[in-house]
Amino acid sequence: MLLFDLPFILAEKGITNPAAFLRQAGFPPHTVSRLLNESRYRVTYDQIETLCIHLHCTPNELLRWEPPRGVDVPSGHPLQKLRRSNEKSLAAKLLKLPVEKLDKLRAFVEKLETE
């Protein structure tokens, strides 16, 4: 099943107040509620584009795929890229790192930015 998974990308980006972020991006309150609480909410292309611009992501990063029961989908199938583990978000893990490791992480991130 293909699901719209906005809470995941918001957590990964370290956004601690998703409702305020979405309102600031121009979404009305009723749409904010639906985006955050209904994984089967119908999202328009315009909304996806707005989210991608503000979250600096691609549309596929807003989606999660769970294979249907009883259907064998090969491991090399492109949809497999949309599967997610149940691990904590990266932002949550960063909060637990000691300060001395953050310096190493900062250097690594700066190296990634230049690639």
N, C-alpha and C positions, 0 to 999 in steps of 0.2 A: 504494500500500500504506500502510495506517495503522500507525504504529509508536509504541510507548511509548518516549519519549525523556527519561528522567529525568536522565541525565548532562548534557544540555544545560541544563536549568533549574538544576541544582546549580551548574554552572559560571557561569551568568549571575548567580546569587545570591552568587557568591564563596565558595562552600563548598569549602574546601580538603581536608577529610577527610569525604567523603560517607558512608563506612561508619559512622564515629562519629556523624555527624549522624542517620543513619537509626536506629541503635541507640538513641540518645537520644530519638528520636521514638516508640520503643516497638516497632520491628520486630525480630524474632528474627534471629540471624545467618544462618540458611539463606535467609530471605526477603531480607535485605540483599544477599546474594550474587546472588540471582536478579534483584532489581530493578536492580542495577548492571551485570550482565553479560549478561542475556538480553532483547533488545529484543522478543521475542515471548512473554515471560512473561505469564501470565494474571493480571491485577490485579483485585482485588475492588473493589466500590464503597467499602467501608469503608477499604481501603488508599488509594484515590484521595482520599477525604475527609481522611484523616490527613495525607497528603502535601500537599494543598492548604492545610490549616490551618497546618502547620509551615513551608511554603514561601511562604505568603501569595500564592497564585496560584489560577487556575481550572483545571478539568480539561483544557480545550483547550490550556493551556500545557504540559501534560505529554505532548502528542502531536505527532507530526510526520507529514506526509503526503508521499509520493512517488508521483506519478501512474504508473499501470501503463503498461508499454510498449505502444505501438500504440493506446492509448485517447486520444482527443482530448477533453480536459476544458476547457470554456470558461474564459477568464481571469477571468470574473466569478463563477465557481462558489465557494460558501462554503468548500470544502475548500482552495482556493488560499491561504487565510489560514494554513493549517497548514504550508505549505512553508517551508523554511529555507535560508538561504545557508550556505556553508561558512566564513564569517568567524569570526575568533577571538571569544571571549566578550567582553562589555563589561568584565568584571572584569579580564581579561587585558590589555585595552587601557589600562585605568586605571593599571595598574602601570607603564606606560611614559611616562605623562604627567609633564612637569616640574611642580614644586611651584607655580610661578606660575600655571599653567593650572588647577590643582586648585581654587584660590580662585574662579575664574570658574565652574568646574563646580559647586562647592558652592552658589554664589549661584543658578545655574540650577536646581539640584535643589530648593532651598528654595522657589523660585518655583513649580515644578511641584507641590510638596506642598500649596501653598495654593490651587491651582486646583480 
